[in-house]
Amino acid sequence: MSQLQQFFERILPDDEGWVPIMSLGPGGGLSRCQWYHWPTEAEKMCEVVEKMSDKDVYWSPMLFHKPSTLSSARHATKKNVKRVACVYADLDGLHPDDLFLEPTVLVKSSPEHYHAYWRLSDYRSQGNLDIEQLNRGV
């Protein structure tokens, strides 16, 4: 199993669902999107992300219900979220050493910029809205 797949497994819920992988289009917006079924297409999804390692790659750390089309980012909305298992934040220049709680996964997205993910051990007993409230508090 690749390191990238381990990353996704540590953040995504232990369930089936759909994950969007997005990148910037020619006009600069998130116009390139491809949906992957998790976990059956995990390996394929990771291969695609690896090939995009020289680009800005965007994703949502949650599972969605099946999209009507596999190439549109329009489905990546709150009403289509199936399950969330983590709280996450773009640290916006905050150094990880200044966090009160060590994240489950820390990603250095660029020099001096980090993304932090805290996997919730009790996410199954929490509703998506409860986790969203926790996320807003971060």
Accessible surface in RSA format (square Angstrom, percent):
REM  Atomic radii and reference values for relative SASA: ProtOr
REM  Chains: A
REM  Algorithm: Lee & Richards
REM  Probe-radius: 1.40
REM  Slices: 20
REM RES _ NUM      All-atoms   Total-Side   Main-Chain    Non-polar    All polar
REM                ABS   REL    ABS   REL    ABS   REL    ABS   REL    ABS   REL
RES MET A   1   142.70  73.9  61.64  40.8  81.06 193.0  74.51  63.3  68.19  90.3
RES SER A   2    52.85  44.7  37.25  49.7  15.60  35.9  47.22 100.6   5.63   7.9
RES GLN A   3   155.45  86.9 143.98 105.2  11.47  27.3  49.00 104.3 106.45  80.7
RES LEU A   4    33.43  18.6  28.78  20.6   4.65  11.7  32.05  22.5   1.39   3.7
RES GLN A   5    32.04  17.9  32.04  23.4   0.00   0.0   0.00   0.0  32.04  24.3
RES GLN A   6    86.64  48.4  85.67  62.6   0.96   2.3  20.06  42.7  66.57  50.5
RES PHE A   7    36.80  18.4  32.49  20.1   4.31  11.2  36.16  21.9   0.65   1.9
RES PHE A   8     4.55   2.3   4.55   2.8   0.00   0.0   4.55   2.8   0.00   0.0
RES GLU A   9    70.46  40.5  59.34  44.9  11.12  26.5  22.95  44.4  47.51  38.8
RES ARG A  10   123.34  51.8 118.03  60.2   5.31  12.6  41.29  56.4  82.05  49.7
RES ILE A  11     0.50   0.3   0.50   0.4   0.00   0.0   0.50   0.4   0.00   0.0
RES LEU A  12     1.24   0.7   0.11   0.1   1.13   2.8   0.11   0.1   1.13   3.0
RES PRO A  13     1.18   0.9   0.00   0.0   1.18   4.3   0.00   0.0   1.18   7.3
RES ASP A  14    95.63  67.0  64.81  64.5  30.82  72.9  31.38  73.9  64.25  64.1
RES ASP A  15    60.05  42.1  45.13  44.9  14.92  35.3  17.50  41.2  42.55  42.4
RES GLU A  16    94.82  54.4  94.75  71.7   0.07   0.2  24.62  47.6  70.20  57.3
RES GLY A  17     3.97   4.9   0.00   N/A   3.97   4.9   3.97  10.9   0.00   0.0
RES TRP A  18    32.20  12.9  32.20  15.6   0.00   0.0  24.17  12.9   8.03  13.0
RES VAL A  19     0.02   0.0   0.02   0.0   0.00   0.0   0.02   0.0   0.00   0.0
RES PRO A  20     0.00   0.0   0.00   0.0   0.00   0.0   0.00   0.0   0.00   0.0
RES ILE A  21     5.95   3.4   2.44   1.8   3.51   8.5   2.44   1.8   3.51   9.5
RES MET A  22    14.80   7.7  14.25   9.4   0.55   1.3  11.06   9.4   3.74   5.0
RES SER A  23     8.28   7.0   8.05  10.7   0.23   0.5   1.38   2.9   6.91   9.7
RES LEU A  24    68.43  38.1  58.41  41.8  10.01  25.2  58.41  41.0  10.01  26.9
RES GLY A  25     8.57  10.6   0.00   N/A   8.57  10.6   0.68   1.9   7.89  17.7
RES PRO A  26   128.33  93.5  82.79  75.5  45.54 165.5  96.55  79.7  31.78 197.5
RES GLY A  27    82.25 101.4   0.00   N/A  82.25 101.4  43.11 118.3  39.14  87.7
RES GLY A  28    41.51  51.2   0.00   N/A  41.51  51.2  28.63  78.6  12.88  28.8
RES GLY A  29    43.25  53.3   0.00   N/A  43.25  53.3  37.00 101.5   6.26  14.0
RES LEU A  30    78.21  43.6  57.69  41.3  20.52  51.6  58.26  40.9  19.95  53.7
RES SER A  31    77.54  65.5  45.37  60.6  32.17  74.1  48.99 104.3  28.55  40.0
RES ARG A  32   121.96  51.2 117.14  59.7   4.82  11.5  45.19  61.8  76.77  46.5
RES CYS A  33    13.31  10.1   0.53   0.6  12.79  30.0   2.20   5.6  11.11  12.0
RES GLN A  34    71.28  39.9  70.93  51.8   0.35   0.8  23.74  50.5  47.55  36.1
RES TRP A  35     2.42   1.0   0.00   0.0   2.42   5.7   0.00   0.0   2.42   3.9
RES TYR A  36     8.32   3.9   8.30   4.7   0.02   0.0   3.03   2.3   5.28   6.5
RES HIS A  37    33.17  18.1  32.73  22.8   0.44   1.1  19.29  19.9  13.87  16.1
RES TRP A  38    11.87   4.8  11.41   5.5   0.46   1.1   3.94   2.1   7.93  12.9
RES PRO A  39    65.76  47.9  56.32  51.3   9.43  34.3  56.40  46.6   9.36  58.2
RES THR A  40   107.08  76.2  69.38  70.3  37.70  89.9  71.95  96.6  35.13  53.1
RES GLU A  41    51.93  29.8  49.20  37.2   2.72   6.5  19.67  38.0  32.26  26.3
RES ALA A  42     3.29   3.0   2.76   4.3   0.53   1.2   3.10   4.4   0.19   0.5
RES GLU A  43   121.56  69.8 119.50  90.4   2.06   4.9  40.21  77.8  81.34  66.4
RES LYS A  44   115.05  56.1 111.95  68.7   3.10   7.4  66.60  59.9  48.45  51.6
RES MET A  45     0.74   0.4   0.74   0.5   0.00   0.0   0.03   0.0   0.71   0.9
RES CYS A  46     5.84   4.4   5.77   6.4   0.06   0.1   5.84  14.8   0.00   0.0
RES GLU A  47    90.02  51.7  86.15  65.2   3.87   9.2  34.85  67.4  55.17  45.0
RES VAL A  48    43.84  28.9  43.34  39.2   0.50   1.2  43.84  38.1   0.00   0.0
RES VAL A  49    19.95  13.1  18.94  17.1   1.01   2.4  18.94  16.5   1.01   2.7
RES GLU A  50    97.83  56.2  88.14  66.7   9.69  23.1  35.95  69.5  61.88  50.5
RES LYS A  51   167.77  81.8 138.64  85.1  29.12  69.3  94.03  84.6  73.74  78.5
RES MET A  52    29.00  15.0  29.00  19.2   0.00   0.0  21.35  18.2   7.65  10.1
RES SER A  53    93.91  79.4  58.12  77.6  35.79  82.4  38.14  81.2  55.77  78.1
RES ASP A  54   120.98  84.7  80.26  79.9  40.72  96.3  49.70 117.0  71.28  71.1
RES LYS A  55   112.72  55.0  92.41  56.7  20.31  48.4  66.50  59.9  46.22  49.2
RES ASP A  56    85.40  59.8  75.39  75.0  10.01  23.7  11.03  26.0  74.37  74.2
RES VAL A  57    46.86  30.8  19.91  18.0  26.95  65.0  19.91  17.3  26.95  73.1
RES TYR A  58    83.89  39.2  81.10  46.1   2.79   7.3  61.46  46.2  22.43  27.7
RES TRP A  59    44.81  18.0  24.38  11.8  20.43  48.0  17.65   9.4  27.16  44.1
RES SER A  60    20.85  17.6  19.81  26.4   1.04   2.4   2.77   5.9  18.08  25.3
RES PRO A  61     7.16   5.2   7.16   6.5   0.00   0.0   7.16   5.9   0.00   0.0
RES MET A  62    23.11  12.0  23.11  15.3   0.00   0.0  15.60  13.3   7.51   9.9
RES LEU A  63     0.00   0.0   0.00   0.0   0.00   0.0   0.00   0.0   0.00   0.0
RES PHE A  64     3.65   1.8   3.60   2.2   0.05   0.1   3.60   2.2   0.05   0.1
RES HIS A  65    93.57  51.1  90.50  62.9   3.07   7.9  58.90  60.7  34.67  40.3
RES LYS A  66   142.39  69.5 121.60  74.6  20.80  49.5  65.45  58.9  76.94  82.0
RES PRO A  67     4.97   3.6   0.34   0.3   4.63  16.8   0.39   0.3   4.59  28.5
RES SER A  68   119.79 101.2  74.92 100.0  44.87 103.4  59.14 125.9  60.65  85.0
RES THR A  69    63.84  45.4  58.09  58.9   5.74  13.7  45.53  61.2  18.30  27.7
RES LEU A  70    75.11  41.8  70.56  50.5   4.56  11.5  70.56  49.6   4.56  12.3
RES SER A  71    72.00  60.8  57.83  77.2  14.16  32.6  31.30  66.6  40.70  57.0
RES SER A  72    24.82  21.0  20.40  27.2   4.42  10.2  20.08  42.8   4.73   6.6
RES ALA A  73    31.93  29.4  21.01  32.4  10.92  24.8  21.31  30.0  10.62  28.1
RES ARG A  74   211.79  88.9 192.20  98.0  19.59  46.6  79.77 109.0 132.02  80.0
RES HIS A  75    32.72  17.9  27.90  19.4   4.82  12.3  21.60  22.3  11.11  12.9
RES ALA A  76    31.48  28.9   6.69  10.3  24.79  56.4   6.69   9.4  24.79  65.7
RES THR A  77    58.66  41.7  51.46  52.2   7.20  17.2  58.66  78.8   0.00   0.0
RES LYS A  78   128.92  62.9 110.69  67.9  18.23  43.4  83.29  75.0  45.62  48.6
RES LYS A  79   177.50  86.6 140.54  86.2  36.96  88.0  95.42  85.9  82.09  87.4
RES ASN A  80    24.77  17.1  24.50  23.7   0.27   0.6   0.27   0.6  24.50  23.7
RES VAL A  81    21.27  14.0  10.36   9.4  10.91  26.3  10.36   9.0  10.91  29.6
RES LYS A  82    71.18  34.7  57.92  35.5  13.26  31.6  32.01  28.8  39.17  41.7
RES ARG A  83    39.08  16.4  39.08  19.9   0.00   0.0  21.50  29.4  17.58  10.7
RES VAL A  84    12.31   8.1  12.31  11.1   0.00   0.0  12.31  10.7   0.00   0.0
RES ALA A  85     0.00   0.0   0.00   0.0   0.00   0.0   0.00   0.0   0.00   0.0
RES CYS A  86     0.52   0.4   0.16   0.2   0.36   0.8   0.16   0.4   0.36   0.4
RES VAL A  87     7.46   4.9   7.46   6.8   0.00   0.0   7.46   6.5   0.00   0.0
RES TYR A  88    68.05  31.8  64.35  36.6   3.69   9.6  40.18  30.2  27.86  34.4
RES ALA A  89    20.67  19.0  12.43  19.2   8.24  18.7  19.92  28.1   0.74   2.0
RES ASP A  90    77.71  54.4  58.15  57.9  19.57  46.3  23.99  56.5  53.72  53.6
RES LEU A  91    13.71   7.6   5.33   3.8   8.39  21.1   8.58   6.0   5.13  13.8
RES ASP A  92   117.80  82.5  89.16  88.7  28.63  67.7  33.56  79.0  84.24  84.0
RES GLY A  93    45.39  56.0   0.00   N/A  45.39  56.0  19.02  52.2  26.37  59.1
RES LEU A  94    78.72  43.8  70.85  50.7   7.87  19.8  77.35  54.3   1.38   3.7
RES HIS A  95    77.20  42.2  73.67  51.2   3.52   9.0  53.08  54.7  24.12  28.1
RES PRO A  96    20.36  14.8  11.52  10.5   8.84  32.1  11.78   9.7   8.58  53.3
RES ASP A  97   123.80  86.7  91.68  91.2  32.12  76.0  31.96  75.2  91.84  91.6
RES ASP A  98    90.89  63.7  69.50  69.2  21.39  50.6  19.45  45.8  71.44  71.2
RES LEU A  99    39.20  21.8  17.28  12.4  21.92  55.1  18.72  13.1  20.48  55.1
RES PHE A 100   215.18 107.7 175.96 109.0  39.22 102.1 180.51 109.4  34.67  99.2
RES LEU A 101   125.57  69.9 122.74  87.8   2.83   7.1 123.83  87.0   1.74   4.7
RES GLU A 102   153.58  88.2 130.41  98.7  23.17  55.2  49.20  95.2 104.37  85.2
RES PRO A 103    16.76  12.2   6.74   6.1  10.03  36.5   6.74   5.6  10.03  62.3
RES THR A 104    47.13  33.5  29.64  30.0  17.49  41.7  25.85  34.7  21.28  32.2
RES VAL A 105    16.20  10.7  12.51  11.3   3.69   8.9  16.20  14.1   0.00   0.0
RES LEU A 106    75.51  42.1  45.89  32.8  29.62  74.5  45.89  32.2  29.62  79.7
RES VAL A 107    48.33  31.8  45.34  41.0   2.99   7.2  48.33  42.0   0.00   0.0
RES LYS A 108   127.19  62.1  98.62  60.5  28.58  68.0  50.99  45.9  76.20  81.2
RES SER A 109    57.29  48.4  22.08  29.5  35.21  81.1  24.03  51.2  33.26  46.6
RES SER A 110    49.26  41.6  39.71  53.0   9.54  22.0  38.49  82.0  10.76  15.1
RES PRO A 111   107.56  78.4 101.02  92.1   6.53  23.8 101.86  84.1   5.70  35.4
RES GLU A 112   117.72  67.6 115.99  87.7   1.74   4.1  47.36  91.6  70.36  57.4
RES HIS A 113    78.94  43.1  78.83  54.8   0.10   0.3  54.19  55.8  24.75  28.8
RES TYR A 114    27.43  12.8  27.37  15.6   0.06   0.2  10.35   7.8  17.08  21.1
RES HIS A 115    59.95  32.8  59.95  41.7   0.00   0.0  40.79  42.0  19.17  22.3
RES ALA A 116     0.23   0.2   0.00   0.0   0.23   0.5   0.00   0.0   0.23   0.6
RES TYR A 117    12.81   6.0  12.81   7.3   0.00   0.0   2.45   1.8  10.36  12.8
RES TRP A 118    27.68  11.1  27.68  13.4   0.00   0.0  27.45  14.6   0.23   0.4
RES ARG A 119    60.62  25.5  41.06  20.9  19.56  46.6  23.05  31.5  37.56  22.8
RES LEU A 120    31.81  17.7  29.70  21.2   2.11   5.3  31.50  22.1   0.30   0.8
RES SER A 121   113.39  95.8  78.73 105.1  34.66  79.8  57.50 122.5  55.88  78.3
RES ASP A 122    71.22  49.9  64.14  63.8   7.08  16.7  33.84  79.6  37.38  37.3
RES TYR A 123     5.68   2.7   5.68   3.2   0.00   0.0   4.96   3.7   0.72   0.9
RES ARG A 124   152.52  64.0 126.41  64.4  26.11  62.2  66.78  91.3  85.73  52.0
RES SER A 125    91.26  77.1  52.03  69.4  39.23  90.4  56.00 119.3  35.26  49.4
RES GLN A 126    50.42  28.2  46.18  33.7   4.24  10.1   3.50   7.5  46.92  35.6
RES GLY A 127    35.00  43.2   0.00   N/A  35.00  43.2  30.94  84.9   4.06   9.1
RES ASN A 128    43.26  29.8  34.66  33.5   8.60  20.7  19.70  47.4  23.56  22.8
RES LEU A 129   122.94  68.5 121.59  87.0   1.35   3.4 121.75  85.5   1.19   3.2
RES ASP A 130    74.29  52.0  70.87  70.5   3.42   8.1  11.42  26.9  62.87  62.7
RES ILE A 131     1.95   1.1   1.95   1.5   0.00   0.0   1.95   1.4   0.00   0.0
RES GLU A 132    41.02  23.6  35.68  27.0   5.34  12.7  29.04  56.2  11.98   9.8
RES GLN A 133   108.23  60.5 100.18  73.2   8.05  19.2  41.21  87.7  67.01  50.8
RES LEU A 134    90.87  50.6  84.33  60.3   6.54  16.4  87.93  61.8   2.94   7.9
RES ASN A 135    36.79  25.4  29.14  28.2   7.65  18.4   4.90  11.8  31.90  30.8
RES ARG A 136   160.74  67.5 125.31  63.9  35.43  84.3  59.28  81.0 101.46  61.5
RES GLY A 137    71.46  88.1   0.00   N/A  71.46  88.1  38.82 106.5  32.64  73.1
RES VAL A 138    94.92  62.5  36.94  33.4  57.98 139.7  56.37  49.0  38.55 104.6
END  Absolute sums over single chains surface
CHAIN  1 A     8452.6       6654.7       1797.8       4554.9       3897.6
END  Absolute sums over all chains
TOTAL          8452.6       6654.7       1797.8       4554.9       3897.6
